[in-house]
Amino acid sequence: MIGIILAAGKGSRLGDYTADLPKSLLPLNDNNDTLLDYNLKLLSKFDLEKIIIVTGFNSNKIENHISTYNNIEIVYNPFWDHCNVLGSLYMAFKTSNIHEDFLFLHADTLADKSIWDSLITANGDMILPYERKKCGEEEMKVLLEADKVIQITKEMDSNIADGEFLGIAKFSKLTIPFFKSTAENAFKQGELNHYMEFVIQAAIDSKKFEINAMDILDNNFVEVDFEEDYLKAKREFGSKMN
């Protein structure tokens, strides 16, 4: 199994915090442990063959930052400012020739180790952790049926959604050809702005895979999009790095 961390974006919604700094390198504590460090150190606790980091904005700063880590592969997405998450994931597939089960995460999403412990041992072709909650307009929402994900989209009516997808997941190697072909077909149509969840919904519609939801229950996570998220991440995860 390998890990794929997406860290290509600029994080423009954080304003001055990320004017010249990739969001993944925002410090969490006085030791200058970053969002990316949290995830790298957490994933190092599992028996992964390697970790791939997809970079874009100011890639050299991430490359310099992770130089002391082992078994890290950098994949630079030169089109990071012209595509969305699916484009970066596709670059990882095409560049690294991946043939293993893989863990997927955004560098700016921090989750308790207990969530990852459950995810690693969960069964299914696609395992999607979610928080059962009342969702807002901007959140990636999921609709469930007997613990199976039957819809995933930001556009879902929040009144019918079962909760928010965390943006971390585990995928079987059997899903990789589907990811690549679905992404390629979209790109050929000039559709470059898709999230990774576009492929998950296509997989749901195809009925080819077992796509399971995983309730994170009372475990903690934060996705850093805005200043209040960043301050929460520092408060709730910064001390865990000491």
N, C-alpha and C positions, 0 to 999 in steps of 0.2 A: 504494500500500500504506500502511496505517496501523498503529499499535501500540495495543494495549489492555492497560493495566496495572491489575490488581486490587489495591486497597489499602484495602479497606473494613473489614477485621476488626480486632479489638482486640489479638490476640496474647497472650491471657491466660496461656498456658503459660510465658511469660517473666517472670511475676511482677512484681516492682517495676520492672523495666526499662520496662514498658509500662503502668504504672498510670494515667498521664495522657498517654501519648505513643503515637501510632500506630506500630505495629511498623516501618513503612516509613521512619520518621524516626530510627531508631536510628543513632547515629554509627559510622562505620567507622574513623575515624582522628582525629588531633589537629586536623585542619582542619574537623572537624564535617561532612565529607562523609557522607551517609547511604546506607542501602540503596537508597532511591529515587533518589538522585543517581547512584549507580553505574549503575543501569539507564537513567536518562534520558540520561546522557552517552554510554553505549554505543549506545543506539538513535539518538542524534543523528549517529552516524557513517554511518548508512544514509539513503537518500533516501526518507524517509517523508513523506507528506503532512501528517500530524499524529499526535499521541499523545493518547489518551484515558486519563485516570486515573479509575477508579471509587473513590470515597471513601465512608466511613461514619463510623466512630468518630473523633471530634474532627477532622472534615473541615476546619475552619477552619485548623488548624495545617498541614495539607498544602497548602491553598490559599495560605497566606502563604509557605510555604517555596518553592514553585515559581514565585513571582511574577516572577522574573527570567528564566525560560525562555520561549522562543518556541514557537508552534504547539502549545500544550498546552490541552486541553479537559478541564475537570472535570465529571464526572457524579456527582452525589451520590445514593447509594442510601439513602433514608430508612428502608428495611426491613432494613438491614444486620445488625441483631441478631436478626432473625426468619427469615433465609434463609441459604443456603449460597452457595458460589461461583457456581453457575448463576444464582441470582437477580441477582447483581451484573453478570454478563455480559449477562443479558437486559436489564437497565436500560440498559446501554451501547447495545445494539441499538435499543431503543425510543426512547431520547432523542436519539441522534445520527444515526439514519437511515443506517446504514452500508451502503455498496454496493461496497466495495473488498476485495481480499485483505487479510488482517490477521495481524499477529503477536500472540500471546497470551502473557502472563506474569503471574506473581504478583510483587508488589513485593519480597517477601522471598526470592526465588530469584535467586541470583547465579551467572552462568555466564561462562566465558571467552569472549572475543570470537570465538575460533576456532569455537566451537559455533554462534554466531549466523551467522558467515560461511557455514558449511555449510548451515545452515537456510535462509537467504535464497535460496540457489541451488538448493535441492532441489525436485524435481518431485512433484506429487501434490495431491489435494484436501485431505488432512490429513497433515501431517508431524509426527511425534511423536518428539523426541529421548529416548533412554533410556540408562541406564547398565547394562551387562551385569554382573550381580552376584547374589549370594545375598541375597534380600530378607527383611525382617522383617515383622511383622504389620501395622504401621501404614503401610507404604509403598504407593504406588499402583503396582501391578504390571502388567506386560504379558506377554502370551503371543504368540509370533510364529510365522508360517509363511512361509518364503521372504521375509523382510524385510517382510511385511505384518502389521499388528496384527490379531489375530483375537479378542483379549479384553483388556479393561482394567478392573481393579477392585482395591480394597483387599482384598476378601474372597477373592481367589484363593489357592489352596494355594501357599505359597512354594516348595514342592519342585518345582513344575512351571513356575514363572514364569521368563521369560528375563531379567528385569531390572526396574528402577524407571523409570517415566516421570518426567521432570524437572519437569513442570508449566510448560514453555514449549513453544510450538508455532507452526506456520504453517498458516493455513486459507485455502482459496480462497473467493472471494466467492460461489461456487455453493453453499456449505454454509450460508450465512446463513439462508435461508428454513427450512431443516431445523432449525437451531439454535432459531429462534424458535418454530416450530410444536411441536417436541418439548418445549421448556421450557413453553410455554403449556398444553399438554395435561397435563403433570405438575402444574403449579400449580393447574389447575382441579380436580384430584383431591385437592388439599390437600397435595401433596408438595412442600414448600418446602426440604427439607434436602439436595437433590441437589448433588453436585459437577458440574463441567463435564464430567467424563469419562462421566457418565450419557448425555449426548448422543452422545459418541463411540461408546459401546457400541451405542446405538440405530442409529447410522449403520453400524457394522459389521454388525449384524443385518439391516439393510435392503439391504445389498450395492449401495448406490447410488453409493458414492464409493470413490476410490482412497486407502487409508489406509496410509501407509508409515511404517515405523520408521527412525530414524536413530541409529546407534550413536555415542555421543560418544567412544568409544575411550578415550584416556588424558587427555582434556581435563577440566578441573576445574569443579565446581559445588558449591554448598551451598544447601540450603533451611533458612532460619532458623526453627526451631520452638521449640527449647529453648536454655538458656544455653550449652551446649557448642557448639551450632551457631553462635550469635552470636559466640562467642570465635574459632571457626574462621574465620568470615567476616571478622572484623577482621584476623586473622593472615594470611589468604591473599589477601584482596581490598583491604584498606585501603590498602596501599602502592601499588596500581595506580591509585589516584586522585590521587597526588601528581604 
